[in-house]
Amino acid sequence: MKIRLEQPEDGVGSIRKQEMNRVRITALRQTVYRDLMELYENPIEHACEVVEGQQWISVDGECPEGMCPSAWYSMKEFVASLARGEGNFHDGWMKDPMSAMISCNDGFRPFSFYIEVIE
């Protein structure tokens, strides 16, 4: 985590401000369970607008514009932690400790997302 010193409006002293990491979110792969969809899902159009390879950048741990709300709900805590400079989830789960692999919570067509800190 980076710390930046800023001068307050009154010009006296300085304020320490935490600089948040930017986090890239990449849609890597989607799995579709057609058998489960036929058994349990009411037919819907445009259930998922995400495409493989699509990327978003989270600034200050916030939801990027255009991100699927359901996918964001699944990953927001991981993105926020990475933005704050935290990582190493689950004691070494990922080869890169400043990353995570998260799936959205769509049980019929889940997408896997790779999230990583970028400079």
N, C-alpha and C positions, 0 to 999 in steps of 0.2 A: 504494500500500500504506500502511495506517495503522499507526502505532506507538503503543502504549499503555504508560505507565509503571505498574508495579505495585510495591507494597512487599512484600518477602519476609516469610516467616513470622516471622523473628527481628526484623523492624522496622528493620533497618539497611540503608541505601542504597535503591536501587531497581533493578528489573529491567525491561529493555525487552522488550516482547512484541509480536510481529507480529500484527495483526488481519487475518484473512483476509476476502476479499470473499465475499459470497454469490453464487451463480451459479444463474440460472434456466435450466431446460432445457425447451424446448417442442417437442412432436412436431408438425411442420407438415404433412407429406405422406408418404403411402406409395405406392410403385409396386409393382404385382404383375405378374410375368411368368408368366402362366398357361401359355404355350407351353413355357417351360423347366421349369416344374413338371411338366407332363405327360410331358416327355421324360426328366427326370432324378430327380425327387423321389419318394421313397416317400410315399404319402398319410399325413398326420399331422393330428391335430386340435389346435386351439389353439396353432398355431405362434407366434402373436404376439398378445399381449393389449393392446398399445399402441393407443390411439385418437387420431385427429387432434385437436389442441387440448389434449391432456393435458399437464400441467406438473408439474415437480418442482423442488425447491430443494435445491441442494447446499450444505452448510455445511462450512466448513474443507476444501473439496476432496474430501469423502467422497461415496460413492455414496448417493443418496437412497433412502429406503425405497420399495419398490414399483417401482424402475427395473429394466427388463429387463437381466439380466446381460450378454447379448450386446451390447446397445446401449451399456451402460456401458463395456465393454471397448474399444469403438471411440472413445469420447470422453473417457475418464478423464484422459488427459494434457493435453488442451485445457482441461478443467474445472479441473484442478489448477493449470495455468499462470494461468488467469484469476483463480482464487482468490488466488494469490500476487501479483496485480497486474500480471502480465505480459500481453502481448497483441501486437497488430500482427503476427499470424502471416503468414508468407510475404510480407513487405514490402508491406503494404497490400492484402492479399487482400479484406478486408471493409471496407465503408463505415464501420462502427463498429469501430475497432481493438480494442475490448474485447468482441468477440464472435467466433463461428465458426459455420459451417454444417457439420454432420457427419452422415454416414449410417451406419446400423448395417451390420453385415457379413453380413446375410442376403441371399444372392444371388438368392433367388426373390421376396422381398417386402420390400425395403429401406425403411426409414423415414428421412426427413430430419429432423434435429433442429437447432433454432436454440438456441445456448447464449450467454448474455450475463450480464455482471456487473450486479447490482442493488444498490441502496443499502439 
